[in-house]
Amino acid sequence: MSKKTDLTAKLLAKIPSQHPIPEPLADANLVEQGLYAILLRKQSPSEAKATLNKLRAAYRDWNELRISQAQEINSFLELGPKGIKVAADVREYLQEVFQRSHGMDLEFLKDDPQSTQRFVSILPFVGMATAHYLLWVAGNKELPVTPALMRVLDRVGLVSRTASPKKARAAIEPVVPDGQELEFAYKFGEIASRWCDARKPVCHQCVLVDDCKFGKKAFRDWKIQQERLEQQRVREAARLAILKKKEDERLRKEGEKRKKKEALEAEKRAKDAARLAKVAEKKKQAEAERLAKIKAAAELKAKREADRVRALKEAEAKKAAALAEAKKKAEQKRKEAEKRKLDARKAAEKAAERKKLEAKKKAEAAKKKKKK
Ligand code: SF4
């Protein structure tokens, strides 16, 4: 074993596999091999095989399965609530295969290097570990060589990057421990997908950081950057604290000012209210006095009117009494005149009677004389 092979073995031991490395199925095409690898993310090998068989029986082709709803797929799988996630993975896998290959057939992985390179360049759901597994199966267990694998191995320091696939293979194969080809392709594929992004590798989280040439430097840079960020954060926190203190002081002063202003305004309002109350009281008194005067004048007027009416009535009564008295006196005079008239007539009648009587007496005396 060379030093690099030792290093490879050491690195492989450090890479935890998120999912079990699939064992190729004997009776499956490449789409099904990939589907089986995806099913192993949530199921045991025997469960995954059973699921694959159920799906084969339920669907005419994989495209029909791709456009089916997860609930419908799960109704065939009969896996209960857990089956929804399995069905969602199945759909997502088939969708990614369809989008990346424009079909539901991966057999081109066996003999079309250009299409293969295009296909494996972006596989966010399938991931490079499963992609390497598929290429390994497609290549009849030959070590797959992809740009992602070259990138990781170059950064780790196992092989130097080269644009020639032949040269790359020739450089890689000697560093792979015998019998660990699939594990090598699968685990380094996992490193490529999980941490070793082409543009932004997250070395500080990568499990290989302590043994990776590129990663050690990136990690140092990242730590320096973190320290700078921390210093910046501390400075920013101090600056914000000062600003906050100033702001608090400003707010306190503003608060005091506002309180003083409010107190002055309240005092002014109270004075205004007192003044207005006084004015209102005076007005009220003046109004009461005015009303009292009006009332007194009205009462005086009413009294005078009552006196005038009473005087008028008394004058009328006196006038009526005087008229009655005059009438009475006139009546009395009339009665006295009538009485006098009557008395005069009676006296005249008496005088006439007397004269008649005297005349009779004289006639009788004359008769008597004559008789004599
Ligand atoms: S440490 Fe960084 S460069 Fe090295 S393999 Fe991990 S992610 Fe890639």
Residues whose N, C-alpha, C, O or C-beta is under 5 A from the ligand:
A	BS01	SF4	V152 R155 V156 W195 C196 P201 V202 C203 C206 L208 V209 C212 F214 G215
